[in-house]
Amino acid sequence: MAAKQGIVPVWFFVGVILFIYGILILITGIAEFHHPPETVQLSQYHAPLWWGMVLTVFGGLYVFLFRPKKPKDVQA
Amino acid sequence: MSGINMYAMAIVMKVVLGWDINFSIWVAAITVAVYVSLGGLYSAVFNEVMQFFLIWFGALIIPVFGLMETGGWKGMVARIDQNVPQIFPPDAFPHVHGSFTHLWSGIGSFSANPMGIHWTGIVLGLGFVISFGYWTTDFLVVQRVLTAKDLRSAKLAPVIGAFFKMAVPFIVILPGLLGLALLNSGAHPVILHPENALQPGDHSFNEVLPIMLARYCGPGLLGLGITALLAGFMSGMAGEISAFTTVWTYDIYRSYIKKGAPDNHYVMMGRISTILGVLISIGTAYMVMHFKSIMDYVQALFSFFVAPLFGTVLIGMLWKRASPAGGFWGLLAGTLSSIGMWVFVKVNPANGAIIALSPNASDMAQNMYRALWSWIVCVSVTMLVSLVTRPKPVEELTGLVYGCTVLPSEGDLPIWKRPIFFAGIAIVVFLILQIIFW
């Protein structure tokens, strides 16, 4: 799982998937802000908005920290 | 275990997507079969890492929102106390007594807690035999430790796992408690039933997590929640099947049936055994339906296989006098005695009082005591047979038996970098949790 020469670390993929999910959930949260689904309990707290933000920030951080580096940047 | 994960995954599809349970089981099976047979152990472990994050981010929604709806822990407890007599009427659930929100205060007697168990069953059957057995003999767990880069990492893996394991009740047990507190009220009340007593249109105890998820999540978040649940079950299923494949291909087929074949041959055999493992899992997934809940089935399986195996591993690891014949006959006797005790109770449910030491013991309590007895049978037979058969020479036991192996020193590692330090913290956290939820 470690970042060896030529291997993209798994943490990068973790970041990518969380970032994509975060953006999608955030967009859903914005879209339903004024008209939340009636069947959902506690919809007044706008969970998709907050949870989407958390996922986007966390995923984005992982993408940045574990992005694949060029060969010259990787320590031998 | 793989079949259990497959069944749980199918339940999520059934509850949230409205799919037929049979169709859902096959969809779950084919998905995992494809990625494990193509990617092998590496793909299973790689996916496990990604799925770990999805599980936590997806499942945390339920306890957070559930506690907000009940008005915190005290509000939840008050609602549970109010709801329990309606959800578990005494005539249908004679074993359900006591508090659902305490760990130890009601287990001095079989009839003072909803699990219908005594503390000896929890401490010796579940805590000592089943739990220790799971952490040391379940190949899914052992295989992950074997892939560690060095001894320190291997030691640290279960210690780090212990921290997350202690947090798992917050995303598994707490949603169940919140279901008890909330599901039978509101605009669309849901009454839950045991899995083996379902009528068309009923919901079972096994469905609490997806039902709670649908309660708080609209389209976007629901997708994440479903992904989290599916990820968790798929991860478990893939891990078990890749473990099965490894044991069959490397430890049995290559070692005893066909030695010295080219690598391609073993890769093909691995893929065939993956498909075979999936088919066996499908069969076991259908067996879950005959038990009250998934947990009843899990603990019954653990008492059959994990408990005696833990006895064999423990004696083999710590006693150099243990012989191969002792291990074989001990394991066989332990497993058969456990299955025999289960049949004994199935034939006449009143016999459960003999196995679990009380007429008030629940099925779950019987699982715990059956595990304990089968472990004792295994250990006794292993020791007796070992004493009258020839042990292996000491030089062959190096690296396998505790007294015959020189453990590498951890050198001059500072104390706070040693596994024992983190294990100590885990024990302290564990004790604090016991006191908080006493």
Interface residues (C-beta under 8 A of the other chain):
Chain A: M1 V10 W11 F13 V14 I17 L18 Y21 L24 I25 I27 T28 G29 E32 P36 P37 T39 V40 Q41 L42 S43 Y45 A47 P48 W51 G52 V54 L55 F58
Chain B: V45 F46 V49 M50 F53 L54 F57 I61 F65 M68 E69 G186 A214 R215 Y216 C217 G218 P219 G220 L221 G223 L224 T227
